[in-house]
Amino acid sequence: MRRAGSRPGYPRPLLLACVLVALLAAVPLFFVIGYTISTGWTEARRLLIRPRVGELLVNTTELVIGGMAASAVLGTAAAWLVERTDLPGRRVWHVLLAAPLALPAFVVSYGWVSLTSAVEGYRGALLIVTLAYYPLVYLPVGATLRGLDPALEESARSLGLGPWRTFARVVLPQLRPAVLGGSLLVGLHLLAEFGALQMLRFPTFTTAIYDQYLSSFNSPAANMLAVVLVLYCGVLVVTELGLRGRHRYARLGSGASRTAQPARLGWFAAPALAGLGAVVVLALGVPLVNLVRWLVVGASTAFPAADLATATATAAGLGLAGALCAVLLALPVAWLAVRHPGRIGMLIERSTFTANALPGIVVALALVTVSLEIVPAVYQTTTLLIVAYAIMFLPRATVAVRNAIAQAPPVLDDVAHSLGIRPVQAWRRVTLPLIAPGVGAGAILVFLAVVTELTATLLLSPTGTETLATEFWSNVRDVDYGAAAPYAGLMVLLSAPATFLLTRSARRGS
């Protein structure tokens, strides 16, 4: 009998499985560290202390800071208008403002670039990435606003503070974790973005790494730029943690289960509607209308049924395989973290999130090098590509599966065991049906990420492999916008239903 207060031991098979998953997820990070050490200071300095690297650093920094700031302002303002004011049609606006998540950033860029070349360069890149990624701030800020206790705001107003001062001094500090977390996601996406910036002719570290890789296979310059990019990701993560601080934002009691009284916009309603309308038109209207235009009147537009079916089937097949692999890897990690809490479980779980801070091009370069040096048989195979997807999108699956396991009462397992049911049978008959919806949600998230993934697919896919993203990119690279349109349209059609379900579940969950 276990003594009171003692911790249960970790099941060895489960712990071994989790360690293997953590080591797999850390392969890109090990590659970066190992390459840095093996290169040596002299060679690293020669590759990095160059005017070109300085230009890339300036471009990347300007875009990341500008994109994060613009997304934070736009996402927070939109969330406040939808959640805390008497804005007409707030439910419709919520769906429209979250809808840009259904459009990959390179599709948004395609919609603009194929319309006008005026968007090329920094200003156009800043506009387009903000329109593509502001929902990453809008959704968490909106969820936080729905969950805030209105008593603090009412107390502030009773003390004579007006609406704007109440927002600045009471509401905004409580939104800090959501704003910073969403902005961090925007920054990490911008560091990883390739297709949109390549079309906009705005060079950053990611586009330069890809160009270096194509010009010189397994280029030391490309690998060294990847090292800088990983360090940049680390700086972003550490900075966000520092800005977030150690403040506690959770209330001690359950609080009042009610919503705040909507602020009256009055004469400001018309400008607010015009502003939100402009955002929706720029983020959705222009890309979608231009996509439809190319589908209808493009001189080079064609609908090769066989090619479209092949690309769709390949993308769907890779999506299903990547989702299955990511979920299978996430299950032991999530189970250990929830059912056997402790420092080891927390460390292993956090280690699987390393890939979330690494751009896809770094993951691809790491797997290229590792496969050539250790297991050359898997180089340029579908297996290696699926492993890359699993590493890149493992955090999405882990979060969903962890939440599902946390909501499954462990007492049901104990009851099953007391009835003589073996552990494996109890897990299959009792636990699995309970966590199935959460596991399915994680699989869907990974599937959608895989079917629109571009960078790693370009670098790792076997010769002759055609997906919707790679076929789209092949036509755009040849400035064949009409031929690219059907592939872009299919990607949007695949992403739209899941994005709509995401917005509905977010509101219901709140």
N, C-alpha and C positions, 0 to 999 in steps of 0.2 A: 504494500500500500504506500502511495506516495505521500511524503510529509506535506503538511499544509504549508503553502507559500512557496514550495519548490517548483521549478520550471520543468515541464515535460521535455524529454530529450527529442532531438530532431530525428525523424525517420531517415535512416541512412540512404535508402534508394531515392527518396524525395530530395534530400540534400545534395546528393551526387548529381541528379538531373538538373537541379537549379544552378549548381556550380558550372556545369557544362553550358547551360544557356547563357549565363553571365559571361563566360569566357568567349563564347561565340559573338555575343553583342559587343564585346570589348576589342574584337579583332581590329577594327579601324583605328581605335585609339592606340593599341599596341603598335600598329604599323607606323603611325605618326611619330610616336616616341622612339621606336627602333630606328626609323630612317633618320631622324634628327641626330641620334647618337652616332650612327654609322657614317653620316656625311662628314662630320668634323666641322670645327669652327671655320677653318680657312675656306673650304669649299662652300659652306653655307653662307659665309659673308660675301663670297664672289657672286653667288646666285641671287642674294637678296639686296645687297647694296647697289641697286641700279635705278636709274631714272624711271624705268618702266614700272618697277615695283612701287615706287613713290607715287606715280600717277594712279595706279590701281588702288593704293591705300587711300588716297584722297577721294577718288570716285566712290569707292565702297563706303567710306565713312560718311560722305555727304548724303549718299542715298539712304543709308541705314538710319542716320539721325533724322533726316528730313522725313522719311517714310514713317518712322515710329512716331514722331511728333505729330505729323498730319493725321495719321490713323487714330492716335489717341484723342486728339481734339475732335475730329469728325465722329468717331465712334461714340465718345462720351456724350457729345451734344445730341446726336441722334437718339441715343438710348434715353437720355433725360426727357426729350420731347415726347417720345413714344410712351414711356412708362410713368412719367410724373406730371403730365400736363393734360389739358382737355383738348388736345389735338384731334381734329375730326378723322375718323377712320384709322384709329391706332392699330388695330389688328392687321389691317391690310398693309399698313406701312411697315409693321414688324416683318411680315413675310417678304416684302419687296426689298427692305434694307438688308436682310440676311441672304437674299437670293444670289448675290455675286459669288457666294461660296460654290455655287454650281458651275461656275465658269473658271476653268484653269487660267492662271495669269497669262500664259502664253496665248490663250484664245482671246482674252481681252486685248492683249497687245496686237494680235492679228487683226481684230476688228478695227482698231484705230490706225495701224500702220498701212493697211490696205485701203484706207480712206484718204489719208494725208500723210505726207512725210514731215509735216511740221512738228510731230510729236517725237521725232528722233532727238536724242541728246538728254541732258540731265532733267530739264523741266518736264519734258514729255514722260520720261521714265518715272519721275516723282509722282506725276498725275496718275499714271496708269497703275503703278504698284499700290498707291493709296486707295484707288477705286477697287482694286482686286482684294486687298487685305484688311481694310478697315473693319469688316465684320468680325475679325478675330478679336477686336476690342469691343465692338458693339454688343456681341452676344454675352460675354461675361459681365460687362457693366450693366446691361439690362437685367440679367438674372440677379445681380447684387441689389439693384434698385428695387426689384420686386420683393426681395427678402428683408429689406431694412425696416426696423421698427420706427414708425412715424412719430413716436413720442418725443424723441430728441428734437426733431424739427419743430414740432408743436411747441415745445418748451422754448426753443430759440425765438420763435415768432412772438410768444407771449412776453418775452423780454425786450421786444421792440426791434428785433432784426427783420429786415425786409427779405423778400424771396431770394434775391441775388446774394446777399450777405449770409443768409441761412445756408444756401447751397455751397458757398465758398468755405464757410467755417464749420459746418456740421456734416453736410452730405459728402462733399469731395474727399475729406480725409478718410471716410469709411469706404470710398471707392478705390483707394490707392492700391490695394492688392490686385483688384480686377484690372485696373488700368495698366499697372506695371506688368502683370502677367500677360495680358493681351498684347501689350507693346513688345514684350520679349518675344512672343511668338511671331509677331510681324518682323522683328529684326532677324530672327533665325531664318524665316522664310526668305527674306531679302538676301541674306548671305548665300542661301542655296539656290536662288533663282537663276535660271540659265536662259530658257527659251525666250521669255519676254524681253530680257535685256539684250539678248543677241539680236532680236528683230529691231529693237530700238537703237541699235548701234551705240550702246553705252557700256563700255568695257568695265568689268569688275573682276575680282579674283576668280569667280566661278567661270566666267566666259573665257578668261585668260588661261585657266587650267585646261579647259576643254580644247582650246586652240593649240596649246603647247603639246597636249597629248596626241592630237591628230598630226601635228607637224613632225614630232619625234616620239616614236612609240616608247612608253615607259620613261618619259623625259625626266631627268633629275630636276630641271627647272619646274616642271609641273608638280612633282612631288614636294618640292620645297615651298611652292606657293600654297599647296594643300596644308602644309604645316602652319603657315601664317594664318590661313583661313580657320583652322581649328583653334589656334590661339585667340583669334578674334571672337569666335563663338564663346570661348571661356571667359573672355573679358565681359561680354554681354551678360552672361549668366551671373557672374560675380557682381557686376554692377547692379543688376536688378535685385539681387538678394540684399545688397547694401542699402539700396534706396527703400526697399520694403521695410527694413528695420525689424525690430523685435516687438513692435506694438501688437497688442491683442485687440481683435475687432469683434470677437464673439461676445454676445451678451450672456450674463450669468443665468437668467431665468429664461423661460420660454417666450416671454414677451407677449405683445398683443398680436393676436392672429387677425390682423386687418391690414388693409392697404391705406396708403397715405391719400389725403384729399388732393385731387389733381389741381395743379396750379392753373389759374385762368390766364390764357395768353392774351386775351383782349385784342388790341390792335396789332399785336405781334404775330397773330395766327397766320395772316396772309404771307408775311415774309418767311415764317417757319415752313409753311406748306411749299412755298416757292423754292426754298433751299433744299428741302428733302426731295422735292420733285426733280431738281437739277442733279442731285446726287444719283437718283435712280436712273435718270435719262443717260447720264454720262457713264455710269457703271454697267447698266444693263441695256438701255435703249440703243446706244451707238453700236456696241459690239454685235448685238443680236440682229438689229436692222441691217447692218452691213453684211453680216453672215447670210441672212436671207437674200439680200441683194446679189451676193456672189452665187448663191444656190440657184437663183432664178435667171439672172441675165449674164453671168460670167461667161466670157468667150471660151475659156478653157474648162468650164465646168462640165464634168461628166459623172455619171453614176455607174461605174463598173461594178455590177452586182457581185461578181465573183471576188474581186479584190476587197470590196467593202465587207462582204461576209467573212472572208478569210481574216482580215484585220480585226473585225469585231470578235470572231470566235477565238482568235489568239489572245486578244486583250482580256476577254472574259475568262479563258482558260488559265492564263497567268494570274489573273485576279483571284480566281478560286483557289489555285494552288498556293499563292502567296498568303491568302487569308487563312487557309487551313494550316499552313506551316506556322504562321505567326501565332495563331490561337493555341496550337499544340505546344509551342514554346512558352507561351504566357501562362498556361494552366498550372504547371508545377510552381512557378515563381509566385503567382497570385495565391495559390493554396498555402504555400509556406508563409507568406507575409500575413495572411489572415488567420489561419488556423494554428500557426506556431509562431506567434509574434515574439520578437526579440531583436537584438542588434544584428545577428547574422542574417535573419530574414529581411530586415530593413536594408542592410548593406547590399544584399544580392538584388533586391527589387530596384534600388536606386541605380545600381550598376547597369541594369538593362535599359535605363533611360539615357545612357551615354549617346546612343545613336541619334536621339532627338535633337542634340546640339551639333550634329555633324551633317554637313551638306551631302546630298546624294552622290555628288561627284567624288568626294573624299572616300565614301564607303566603296564606290566602284573602283577607284584607284587602289585602295587597300586590297580588295579581293582579287584584282588583276595581279598584283605583285605576289600575294600569298599563294594564289593558285599556280602561278608559273614556277615559283621556287619550291613549293611543298607538294602540291597535288596537281601537276600539269594536266592530268587526265580530265579535270573538270573545267579547264579553261575554255571559255566561249561555249558553254553548255547551258541548257535551260536550268539545270540544277543550280549552277552558280548564280544565275539571275534570280531564281526564287529565294535562295539564301540571302541575297542582297535585299530583296523586298522584305523578308522576314526581319532582318536586322534593322532596316530603316523604319519600319512601321510597327515593330514590337511594342513600343510604348503605348500606341493606341489600343492594341489588343490587351495589354496588361491592365490598363486603367479600367476598361470595360469589364474584363473578367474579374478583376479584384473587387469591384463594386458589386458584382453579382454574387460572388462567394460571401462577401460581408453580409448580404441580406438573407443568406440561407442559414437558418438556425442550426447550430451544431448539435442541439439536443435531439434532433431527428435522427442523426447518425447513431447517437447513443441508444435510442429506442430500437433502431434496426438491429444493432449489435446484440442488445439484450434479448431479442427475439430469435437469435441464432443465425442471422443473416451474415454472411462473410463480408469483410470490408469492401472488396471489389464489387460484389453484388449490391451492397448498400449504396455505394457511390453511384452505380449505374441506375438503380431503381428509385433512389430517394433524392440524392443531391443533384444529379445531372438534370432531371426535369426542372428543378428549381432554378438552376443557374443558366439553363438553356437560352432564355431571352437575352441575358447579358452577354453570353458568349456569342450569340448571333449578332448582337449589335456591334461587338468588337470586330467580328468577321466582316460585317458590312463596311465598317469604317476603313479597314485595311483593303478590302476589295476596291472601293472607290478610289483610294489613293493609288493603287497599283494600275488601274485601267487608264489613269491620266498621268502616270509617271513618265518622264522624258529622259532626264540626264543619265541615270544609271542604266536605263534600257538601251540607250544609244551606245554606251560603252561596253556593256556586258552581253547583249543579246547575241545568240548564235547567228552566223551568216544566213541570210534569207528569212529571218524572223521579222514579221511585219505586224505591228500593233497599230491601233488608231493614232496614238501619239507619234510614233515614229513615221508613219505614212504622212500624217499631217505635216510634220517637220520637214520631211523630204521634199514635199511640194512647196512649202513656204520658202525653204532655202533656195529653191530655183525660181522664186518670185512667181510661182504658179498659184495665185490665190484662189482662183476658181476651182482648181482641182483639189485644193486643200479643204474647201468648204464642207463637203460631205463628211469628212472625217471629224472636223470640228463639231459639226452638228450632232453626230452620233455620240461624241463625248459629252456634250451638253445634255442630250436626252438620257444618257446613263446616269448622270450626276444629279439632275433636277429632282427626281422623286425622293431620293435619300435626303437631299438638302431640305425639302419641304417637311419630311418626317422629323428631321433634326430640329427645325424651328418649333414644330408642334410639341415634341417631347420636352424641349427646353422650357416652354411656357407651362406645360402640365407639371413638370418636375418642380418648378418654382412654387 
